[in-house]
Amino acid sequence: MFDRFNRKLNYLRISVTDRCNLRCTYCMPEEGIKLFRHEDILSFDEIAGFTKVAVANGVTKVRLTGGEPLVRKGVTTLVRMISDIKGIDDLSMTTNGTLLKQYAKELRNSGLHRVNISLDTVDPEKFKAVTRLGNINDVFEGINAAKSAGLYPIKINCVIKESKDEEEAKAVTRFCKENDLEIRYIHQMDLVMGHFSVVDGGTGGNCSLCNRLRLTSNGKLKPCLFSNIEFDIRDFGFEEAIKRAAELKPRCGSKNETGAFYNIGG
């Protein structure tokens, strides 16, 4: 599957929930958010069915995101349903890591290949301040559980304001080197203002190489994170939504005034 700029679209990111057990300052406003109604959230059958059609159209890489995907009840069942689809070479999950101690082994047994874990500081007090609710020891235990379960490679997503030479980023870098973890530095983004850049250590944010489609937990297929373009897979049908998203994927991101990181998945 190619878009009109001859980019091969083979990567589907699926937000399975807009809910999260943390309240990170750069992701959620302090006053809270308006959550999707439960009846608007895609069922596991809908997600798996859509993914099967996407794979038939050339998708080979799938990532589950949130919110926090592990707060979705029964999410390991969804992992199993997706892993059973022939043609997926890479099935991963982005998580804050706080629930991995409980779910890592079951996720691996259900067919998940690997995880990306968000970690912006290794200082307990600063972690609590950034996340408003979090205990960093839960993340450390989650990382160890992911290792024991064989969810490799384990990649750390570290949000930075200016550069990877910031004090907190350098501490996370040392932690990763000491614990056999890969690190990605992600500049803090602003959807409405259109502020984004290429991920240091990855290809995210490089529009010329973008191979992604994004499915929100309430069924909107977005060809670009930094765009208002979206197609409701329930209204258009799976095949037609994919076709339109591929045809109308913009050359480069601009800004997104209709969504937020917590319900798109970043």
N, C-alpha and C positions, 0 to 999 in steps of 0.2 A: 504494500500500500504506500503510495507516494502522494505528497501534496503538490500544489501547482508550482512550487519552487524546487521540485525534484528532491525533497527531503524524504527519506524512507521513514515512515511512521511505524515503529515496532514496539513502542513502550506505552503501556497503559497504567496510569496511577489511579487507584480507586480509594476514595474517602468512604470508609464504612460507617462513620458516625461523626457528628459535629460536637459530640460531648468529650470532655476531658476531665481528668482528676487533678490537674494542675491549672494554674491561672497565670501563665508566664506574662510578664509585663509587656513584651513586644508582640504578643499574640492576641491577648484578650484585654478589653478595657476593664478597669477596676470595678465599674458598676455592673459588670456582667454582660451577658449576651442574650439575644432572643433565639432560643433553640428551635430547630425544626420540630414539627409535630411528629409523634411516633408513627402515625399513619402515612406520613409523607416519605418516610425513610424506605429505601429500597430493601426488599426482602433478600435473603440469601439466594433464593431461586432466581430472582431477577438479576442479581449481580453475577452469579455464575452463568446464567443464560446469556447475558450481554457479553461477558468475557469470552465465552465460547465463540460467539459471532465475531468478536474482535480478533481472536486468534485465527479464525478462518480467513480474515482479511489481512493477516500478516503480522499481528502482534505476537512477540515471542518473550517479552519481558513484562512482568506484572508486579506492581508494588502496592501494598495495602497501607493506607494512612488514615488519619482522623481529621480533627480531634485526636484523641488517643484511641487507636484501634482496639486495644486490649480491654477497654471498658465496654465494648459491644458484647452483650451476652451471647455465648456460644460461638465466638469468632473462630475458634479452632475448627469448628465444623465447616465454616466458610473456607478456611484454608484448605481443608481436605477436598472440598468440592472443586476448588480452583486447581489444586495440584493434580486432580484426576483428568484435567483437560489436556489432551495430547497436543504438543507443539509449544508448550511453555518451557523455555530453557532456564529462566531466572525468576523465581518467586520470592519476593522479599517483603519486609515490613519496616516502616519507620515508626519508632516508639519513643516515649520518654524514659522507658526502661524501668519505671517504678513497679510494674507488675510482672516483669519478666521472670523473677524468681518463682512465681507461681505457675507461669505458662510456658516457659522456654522448652522444656522437654516435650510437652504435649504439642507445641507448635512444630517442633522438628519431626515428631512422629506423624504429624498430619501432613507433612510435605513442604513446610517452609524451608527455604534454603539458607537465608541469612537475614540479618537485621542491621538497620542504621539506628543509632541511639543518640538522642539529642543531649548534649552536655556542654554548657557554656562556661562553667567554672567548676573547680574541684574543692572550693572553699565552702564548708557546710552552711555558714551564715549567709554568704552571698548567694548560694543556691536557694536558700529559703526565701531570701528577699526577691530574687528574680522570679521564682515560681509561685510566690505568695503562700504556697501550701506544702512544698516538697521537703522530703528528708533525703539528703544525698546518699545516705547509706542504702536506701532502697535501690538506687541506681547502681551502686557498686555491687550489691548482691545480684542484681539483674544481669550485669555484665558477666559475672562469674557463672551464673546459671546458663547464660547463652553460650559461654565457652564449653561448659560441661555437656551441653546438649549438642554441640557441634554446629552451631549456627554461624559458620564462617564464610567469608571474612566478616568480622564485626567492625563496622564503620561508625565513627563518632562525628556527628554534625555539630560543629561549634559556631555559634553566631557571634560575629565580630562587628564592631562599629566602624573601625577604620582599617585595621590591618591585623595580621596574625602575630605581630610583635607586641600587641597589647598584653598587659600583665596577666590577665585571666587566660587569654588564649595560649600564652607561652606555658602556663602551668598545666593546661589541658594537654598541650603537645607533649610535655614531659611525661604526664600520666599515660598517654597513649604509647609512647616509646617503651615505657617500663612494663606495659601490660599487653604488648603484642596486638595493638589496636590501630586501625587505619583512621586518619583524620581528614575531615573536609571542613574548610573554613567558609562560612556563608555570610556574606555581608548583609547586615540588617536591611530588610526591604520595606518598601511602602507601596502597596497596591494602588492606592488612589493617586499618589504623586508620581507613580511610575518609576520609582527608584529601584533598580536592580543591577546586578553585575554578575560576571562569570564566577562560579564557585571555584575557589582555590583548592585544587586537588580533584576536581570533577569537571563535568561539561555543562552542568546546569547553568542557565543564564546566558549561554552562547546561542543566540537565536539562529545563526547560520547552520548549526548542527542539531537543532531541536528535533527530537523524534517522538515527542510526547503527545498523548491525549489524556485528559483528566476527567474522571467521572465523580461527581459529587454524591454525597450520601442520599440526596433527595432526587437523584436521577438526571442531573444536568451534565451533558457532555461538553467539555470546554476544550477547544483546540489550543488555547494559550492561557497561561496563568495571568498574564498582564493584558487581558482583553475582556470586553463585556460579551463577546460572542459565546453563545451556548445553545445547545439543542436538547430538549427534554426527550429522553429515550422512550418514555411512555407515550408521548404525543406523536413522535415521528416514527417510532419503531426502531429496533436496534440497528438494522442494516442501514436505513436511511439516515439516522443520526450520525453514524460513523462516516457515511459518504459525504454528508454536508460538512461535518467537522473537518474532514481531510481537505475538501475543496476550498473551504473558507479560512483555513489556518493562515494567520497573517505572516508576512515575511519577518516581522520583528514585533516584540511586545511593546505596548504603549502604557496603558494604565487600566485598572479594573475598578470600576465604581459600584459594582453589584455584588461582590463577594468579599470574603475575608479568609485569612490563612486557616482559621480554626475550622472552616467548613469546606475548604477546597483541598487542603493537605499540603500546601506549599510546593 
